[in-house]
Amino acid sequence: MKNGFLDRHKPILTALKEAGFQVDGVVEQEKKTVITISPSTEYPKEVHGNGIETQPDA
């Protein structure tokens, strides 16, 4: 794996985790990057306009 490979994709990986997905793998294929995800077992955090994070009602 190239140096800085995951550093380049860190913002999207972080966003996916915050949106409620679990990142299963990141693979570079030719000129494309494939990110494999699955639904997380935890609920995603909701951030309201006031900056307070809450969990959705079950």
C-alpha positions as CSV (number, residue, x, y, z in Angstrom):
1,M,0.0,0.0,0.0
2,K,1.3,3.4,-0.9
3,N,2.3,5.9,1.8
4,G,-0.5,8.3,2.6
5,F,-3.1,6.1,0.9
6,L,-5.5,6.1,3.9
7,D,-4.7,9.7,4.8
8,R,-6.1,10.8,1.5
9,H,-9.4,9.0,2.1
10,K,-9.7,9.8,5.8
11,P,-12.3,12.5,5.5
12,I,-14.7,10.3,3.5
13,L,-14.1,7.4,5.9
14,T,-14.8,9.6,8.9
15,A,-18.0,10.9,7.2
16,L,-19.2,7.4,6.5
17,K,-18.7,6.3,10.1
18,E,-20.5,9.4,11.4
19,A,-23.4,8.6,9.0
20,G,-23.8,5.2,10.5
21,F,-21.8,2.9,8.3
22,Q,-19.0,0.5,9.1
23,V,-16.1,0.6,6.7
24,D,-15.2,-3.0,5.8
25,G,-12.3,-2.3,3.4
26,V,-10.5,0.2,1.2
27,V,-8.8,-1.2,-1.9
28,E,-7.2,0.6,-4.8
29,Q,-8.0,-1.0,-8.2
30,E,-6.2,0.5,-11.2
31,K,-7.2,4.2,-11.1
32,K,-10.2,3.8,-8.7
33,T,-10.6,3.4,-5.0
34,V,-13.2,0.9,-3.8
35,I,-14.6,1.4,-0.3
36,T,-16.7,-1.5,1.0
37,I,-19.2,-0.5,3.7
38,S,-22.0,-2.2,5.7
39,P,-24.6,-0.8,8.1
40,S,-23.3,-0.1,11.5
41,T,-24.7,-1.8,14.6
42,E,-25.0,1.6,16.3
43,Y,-27.4,4.4,15.4
44,P,-25.8,7.3,13.5
45,K,-25.5,10.6,15.4
46,E,-27.8,13.4,14.5
47,V,-26.3,16.8,14.7
48,H,-28.8,19.6,15.0
49,G,-28.3,23.2,14.0
50,N,-27.4,24.1,17.6
51,G,-24.5,21.6,17.5
52,I,-26.0,19.2,20.0
53,E,-25.6,15.5,19.0
54,T,-28.5,13.2,19.8
55,Q,-29.4,9.6,19.0
56,P,-32.5,8.9,17.0
57,D,-35.5,7.4,18.8
58,A,-35.7,3.6,18.5
